[in-house]
Every structure is written in C-alpha cells, then in structure tokens.
Amino acid sequence: MQFTGRTKNIIFDLDGTLVDTAQDLANALSHAVSPYERGPYGPEEIKPLVGEGLERLIAKSLGPGVLGPGAMEMDVQKALHRFVAFYEAHLTDNTHPYEGVADTLRELKDRGLLLAVLSNKRTSMCRSILEALGLLGFFRMVAGGDAPPEKKPSPLAALYVLEALGAVPAESVMVGDSDIDIQTAEAVGMKSIAVTYGFRPREVLSGADHIVEGFPEILPFFEK
C-alpha cells in the first residue's frame, strides 16, 4: 500500500488534519462578529466555514453587508481585527493534536521524509500553534496563507512549498482533510491522502488518491 515511486516529501494541512482547532476558532469568530448580531458559533458550526483564510471565514459569517450596501468590506476588516486580537491570545486554549499525530510525524521524519505544513491560516499563527503543542520541530518549513503568492487551492501555494524544499511534485504527497487540499495536490501533479476525522464530510474527499480514518494510517504509504 505505497505510492508508485519513491516519496521524499509530505505536505500537511494544519486545521482538521494535524490539530483540532475548531473550538478556539469558534470562540474567536463568535467574539469577532458579536457586534453584528451574528453567532455564537460552536465547533461543529464553524467547520464548514474554515479553509479559505481568515477574511473568507469572516465574510462567510457576516453574509451580505450588515451595515447596509457597500459596507461589507468595512465590516469584514473590523471583524477581522477583532478576530485576530482575540484568537492570538487564545490560540491553544482548547486546540490539541489529533490522536497519533506526534508519534506518526516522528516515525515519518525518522524514515527520512521531509515534512512541511501548508495552511491558509496566517504563518505566524500556524507556527505558534505548532510550537505550543510541541510539533514545530518536525517540519522543515511552515507556510501559511500569507506566504505564497496565492492561497490553496492555487498551484502557486504548493509550488511555493515544493521550491523551498527543493522538491518535485512526483516525489511529494499532500495530506489534508478537505477538497481544497485535494485540489491543491491535483493542481501540481502531487498525490493526495485525505483524512476523514477533520472538518469536511467524507463525501467531498472522493477525489483523493487514498482516504484514511486516522492519522497513523498514513504510515504504510511511505517506505521505511
């Protein structure tokens, strides 16, 4: 149960793949949009909204301009400021790695694979979360949505990470929990593994090359 050819690099999504951030994201979003009589949000309510970056998260929560025509962009920026200030102070209040993540990453690194994170969340937030949870040291690089020229699923996002790793798509695999991650892999010719325990329902993951129920189940796809 391995990919054809030697895999040397694995690029991981963050939210819903490596760590469960849903409760802390829900708390931050609830705080951010409360002046607009939106929310509060729980972890299950926020999962469908996550994945396209913070501005899209806020915009989807607010919906059409809540202060009247033409006010939407101003609303988003004000709510975004509230979100960032709150979230940065509470990044890991409830956030935790999914079961088996640390041990699996350690084994993959011991097998000589280069590991990276590619998220649409801001890079500083990604790094802070990974560091607080003791996971940052496993990764050669961490790229958030503010690092590449464009966010996932643009091929430019994946190519940015591959170039930094000195890697090529044919020797790389994307692991994520959403159709966005699958599309990102397809856009540059990478293989993909989708996990079912994250933020998206299984039915949107059918385009992945492989689907697994738990994070440690990715190990057999990579040579010792």
Secondary structure, DSSP 8 states (H G I E B T S, - for coil): ---SS---EEEE--BTTTEE-HHHHHHHHHHHHGGGT-----HHHHGGG-SS-HHHHHHHHH-S-TTSTT-HHHHHHHHHHHHHHHHHHSTTSS-EE-TTHHHHHHHHHHTT-EEEEE-SS-HHHHHHHHHHTT-GGG-SEEE-TTSSSS-TTSHHHHHHHHHHHT--GGGEEEEESSHHHHHHHHHHT-EEEEESSSSS-GGGGTTSSEEESSGGGGGGGS--
